Amino acid sequence: MTQLPKLVRDKIPDIIRERGATPHVRSLDGVEFYASLLAKIREELSEFEADPSAEELADLAEVLHGLAESLQIPYKVVEEVRAKKYEAKGGFNNHILLESIDE
């Protein structure tokens, strides 16, 4: 059973109507939208952990796009910052776990 209320994609109310049901929706303000996106990313991460697939990973990416929009950060900028960090610090290609540091 779906836990409601929850943030849904834009076309979901239409899809619900097409199957003969009546969705009850409202538009969120900026603060509510941001909080709902944070809840949504936790939901999508849980779904990805249960089913590590391209579809679930795409859902996570869509929420990241929504978070960027909510913060008025163009996703292109997010990708540019990611690329710079990759260049400076690398990615996770080598599967390195830092266990300790002796100072």
C-alpha positions in Angstrom: 0.0 0.0 0.0 1.3 3.4 -0.9 2.0 5.8 2.0 0.3 9.1 1.4 0.7 12.0 1.2 3.8 11.9 -1.0 5.4 13.8 -3.7 4.7 12.4 -7.2 5.7 13.1 -10.7 3.7 15.6 -12.7 1.7 13.2 -14.8 0.7 10.8 -12.0 -2.6 12.6 -11.3 -3.6 12.2 -14.9 -2.6 8.5 -14.9 -4.8 8.0 -11.8 -7.7 9.7 -13.5 -7.2 7.5 -16.6 -7.8 4.4 -14.5 -11.1 5.9 -13.2 -9.9 7.1 -9.7 -9.9 10.6 -8.4 -6.6 12.0 -7.0 -6.8 14.7 -4.4 -3.7 16.9 -4.9 -2.3 20.4 -4.0 0.7 22.4 -5.1 3.5 22.7 -2.6 5.2 26.0 -1.7 9.0 26.2 -1.9 9.7 25.0 1.7 7.2 22.1 1.5 8.5 21.1 -1.9 12.1 21.0 -0.6 11.1 18.9 2.4 9.1 16.6 0.2 12.1 16.2 -2.1 14.3 15.2 0.8 11.6 12.6 1.8 11.4 11.4 -1.8 15.1 10.9 -2.1 15.1 8.7 1.0 12.1 6.7 -0.5 13.8 6.3 -3.8 17.1 5.3 -2.2 15.3 2.6 -0.2 13.7 1.4 -3.4 17.1 1.4 -5.1 18.6 -0.6 -2.3 15.8 -3.2 -2.7 16.2 -3.3 -6.5 19.5 -1.9 -7.7 18.4 -1.3 -11.3 18.7 1.4 -14.0 15.0 2.3 -13.4 15.5 3.0 -9.7 18.7 4.8 -10.3 16.9 7.0 -12.9 14.3 7.8 -10.2 17.1 8.9 -7.9 18.5 11.1 -10.6 15.1 12.7 -11.2 14.8 13.7 -7.6 18.4 15.2 -7.7 17.2 17.3 -10.7 14.2 18.4 -8.6 16.4 19.3 -5.7 18.7 21.4 -7.9 15.6 23.2 -9.3 14.3 23.7 -5.8 17.5 25.4 -4.8 17.6 27.3 -8.1 20.8 25.6 -9.2 20.8 24.7 -12.9 21.5 21.0 -13.1 24.2 21.9 -15.7 26.0 23.6 -12.8 25.7 20.5 -10.6 27.3 18.5 -13.4 30.1 21.0 -13.9 30.9 20.9 -10.2 30.8 17.1 -10.2 33.2 17.0 -13.2 35.6 19.5 -11.4 35.6 17.4 -8.3 36.1 14.3 -10.3 39.2 15.9 -12.0 40.6 17.1 -8.6 39.8 14.1 -6.4 38.7 11.3 -8.7 35.6 9.2 -8.6 34.9 5.9 -7.0 36.4 3.7 -9.8 39.1 2.1 -7.7 36.7 1.0 -4.8 39.0 2.5 -2.1 38.0 2.3 1.5 40.0 4.6 3.8 40.2 2.8 7.1 42.5 5.1 9.1 45.1 7.8 9.0 48.1 8.0 11.2 49.1 11.7 11.9 
